[in-house]
Amino acid sequence: MQQSIPHRPRAVPAGELRDLLYIQIDSGVEDMGGGHPKDPWQTIAQDFFALRSANAHEQYIAAQQKMVVTHLAYSRWRSDIVFTGALRLYWPSLSRTFTVRGIINVDMANRLMVWRLEEVAGNA
């Protein structure tokens, strides 16, 4: 039976971190014609995550703008990742892409990160 991650986790068991995802940023590089290249995303790191589907309670409204969260991803703290609004996670084994909507440093303890994600349309 799979262990569930508590609503406000303080740590994630190592066995739960089994999904290898790539952390990518928008490189902002333009092609020779002045437009964006076919795939402007650049992988800056890869890490193991515990990826979970979010339920309706994890949809929230902030600054009067509804932000839909379809998944939550849990990872160990990484000091090299700064949320700039142009981040995504790519799951290569299933060819699924998630836009990062926010990153939470749980209890400001620099131990656990909760990534709020929205799955990109067109993934299967």
Contacts in CASP RR format, 6 or more apart in sequence:
PFRMAT RR
TARGET T0000
AUTHOR 0000-0000-0000
METHOD contacts of the structure
MODEL  1
MQQSIPHRPRAVPAGELRDLLYIQIDSGVEDMGGGHPKDPWQTIAQDFFA
LRSANAHEQYIAAQQKMVVTHLAYSRWRSDIVFTGALRLYWPSLSRTFTV
RGIINVDMANRLMVWRLEEVAGNA
3 13 0 8 1.000
3 16 0 8 1.000
5 12 0 8 1.000
5 16 0 8 1.000
5 50 0 8 1.000
5 52 0 8 1.000
5 74 0 8 1.000
8 106 0 8 1.000
9 74 0 8 1.000
9 106 0 8 1.000
9 112 0 8 1.000
9 114 0 8 1.000
10 106 0 8 1.000
10 107 0 8 1.000
10 109 0 8 1.000
10 111 0 8 1.000
10 112 0 8 1.000
11 111 0 8 1.000
11 112 0 8 1.000
12 50 0 8 1.000
12 74 0 8 1.000
12 75 0 8 1.000
12 76 0 8 1.000
12 112 0 8 1.000
16 50 0 8 1.000
16 74 0 8 1.000
17 48 0 8 1.000
17 49 0 8 1.000
17 50 0 8 1.000
17 74 0 8 1.000
17 75 0 8 1.000
17 76 0 8 1.000
18 48 0 8 1.000
18 50 0 8 1.000
19 48 0 8 1.000
19 49 0 8 1.000
19 50 0 8 1.000
19 51 0 8 1.000
19 73 0 8 1.000
19 91 0 8 1.000
20 46 0 8 1.000
20 47 0 8 1.000
20 48 0 8 1.000
20 49 0 8 1.000
20 91 0 8 1.000
20 92 0 8 1.000
20 93 0 8 1.000
21 46 0 8 1.000
21 47 0 8 1.000
21 48 0 8 1.000
21 49 0 8 1.000
21 51 0 8 1.000
21 73 0 8 1.000
21 89 0 8 1.000
21 90 0 8 1.000
21 91 0 8 1.000
22 43 0 8 1.000
22 45 0 8 1.000
22 46 0 8 1.000
22 89 0 8 1.000
22 90 0 8 1.000
22 91 0 8 1.000
22 92 0 8 1.000
23 43 0 8 1.000
23 44 0 8 1.000
23 45 0 8 1.000
23 46 0 8 1.000
23 47 0 8 1.000
23 81 0 8 1.000
23 87 0 8 1.000
23 89 0 8 1.000
24 41 0 8 1.000
24 42 0 8 1.000
24 43 0 8 1.000
24 44 0 8 1.000
24 87 0 8 1.000
24 88 0 8 1.000
24 89 0 8 1.000
24 90 0 8 1.000
25 41 0 8 1.000
25 42 0 8 1.000
25 44 0 8 1.000
25 84 0 8 1.000
25 86 0 8 1.000
25 87 0 8 1.000
26 40 0 8 1.000
26 41 0 8 1.000
26 42 0 8 1.000
26 86 0 8 1.000
27 40 0 8 1.000
27 41 0 8 1.000
27 42 0 8 1.000
28 36 0 8 1.000
28 40 0 8 1.000
29 36 0 8 1.000
29 37 0 8 1.000
29 40 0 8 1.000
30 36 0 8 1.000
30 37 0 8 1.000
31 37 0 8 1.000
41 88 0 8 1.000
41 90 0 8 1.000
43 90 0 8 1.000
45 78 0 8 1.000
45 80 0 8 1.000
45 81 0 8 1.000
47 75 0 8 1.000
47 76 0 8 1.000
47 78 0 8 1.000
48 75 0 8 1.000
49 73 0 8 1.000
49 74 0 8 1.000
49 75 0 8 1.000
49 89 0 8 1.000
49 115 0 8 1.000
50 73 0 8 1.000
50 74 0 8 1.000
50 75 0 8 1.000
51 71 0 8 1.000
51 72 0 8 1.000
51 73 0 8 1.000
51 91 0 8 1.000
52 71 0 8 1.000
52 72 0 8 1.000
52 73 0 8 1.000
52 74 0 8 1.000
53 70 0 8 1.000
53 71 0 8 1.000
54 69 0 8 1.000
54 70 0 8 1.000
54 71 0 8 1.000
54 72 0 8 1.000
54 116 0 8 1.000
58 69 0 8 1.000
58 72 0 8 1.000
58 116 0 8 1.000
59 66 0 8 1.000
59 67 0 8 1.000
59 68 0 8 1.000
59 69 0 8 1.000
60 66 0 8 1.000
60 67 0 8 1.000
60 69 0 8 1.000
61 67 0 8 1.000
67 101 0 8 1.000
67 116 0 8 1.000
67 118 0 8 1.000
68 118 0 8 1.000
69 101 0 8 1.000
69 116 0 8 1.000
69 117 0 8 1.000
69 118 0 8 1.000
70 98 0 8 1.000
70 117 0 8 1.000
70 118 0 8 1.000
70 119 0 8 1.000
71 98 0 8 1.000
71 117 0 8 1.000
71 118 0 8 1.000
71 119 0 8 1.000
72 114 0 8 1.000
72 115 0 8 1.000
72 116 0 8 1.000
72 117 0 8 1.000
73 89 0 8 1.000
73 98 0 8 1.000
73 114 0 8 1.000
73 115 0 8 1.000
73 117 0 8 1.000
74 112 0 8 1.000
74 113 0 8 1.000
74 114 0 8 1.000
74 115 0 8 1.000
75 112 0 8 1.000
75 113 0 8 1.000
75 115 0 8 1.000
76 111 0 8 1.000
76 112 0 8 1.000
76 113 0 8 1.000
77 105 0 8 1.000
77 109 0 8 1.000
77 110 0 8 1.000
77 111 0 8 1.000
77 112 0 8 1.000
77 113 0 8 1.000
78 113 0 8 1.000
79 110 0 8 1.000
81 87 0 8 1.000
81 103 0 8 1.000
81 113 0 8 1.000
83 100 0 8 1.000
83 102 0 8 1.000
83 103 0 8 1.000
85 100 0 8 1.000
85 102 0 8 1.000
87 99 0 8 1.000
87 100 0 8 1.000
87 103 0 8 1.000
88 97 0 8 1.000
88 98 0 8 1.000
88 99 0 8 1.000
88 100 0 8 1.000
88 120 0 8 1.000
89 97 0 8 1.000
89 98 0 8 1.000
89 100 0 8 1.000
89 115 0 8 1.000
89 117 0 8 1.000
90 96 0 8 1.000
90 97 0 8 1.000
90 98 0 8 1.000
91 97 0 8 1.000
91 98 0 8 1.000
95 123 0 8 1.000
95 124 0 8 1.000
96 119 0 8 1.000
96 120 0 8 1.000
96 123 0 8 1.000
96 124 0 8 1.000
97 119 0 8 1.000
97 120 0 8 1.000
97 123 0 8 1.000
98 117 0 8 1.000
98 118 0 8 1.000
98 119 0 8 1.000
98 120 0 8 1.000
99 117 0 8 1.000
99 118 0 8 1.000
99 119 0 8 1.000
99 120 0 8 1.000
100 115 0 8 1.000
100 116 0 8 1.000
100 117 0 8 1.000
101 116 0 8 1.000
101 117 0 8 1.000
101 118 0 8 1.000
102 115 0 8 1.000
102 116 0 8 1.000
103 113 0 8 1.000
103 114 0 8 1.000
103 115 0 8 1.000
103 116 0 8 1.000
104 113 0 8 1.000
104 114 0 8 1.000
104 115 0 8 1.000
104 116 0 8 1.000
105 112 0 8 1.000
105 113 0 8 1.000
106 112 0 8 1.000
106 113 0 8 1.000
106 114 0 8 1.000
END
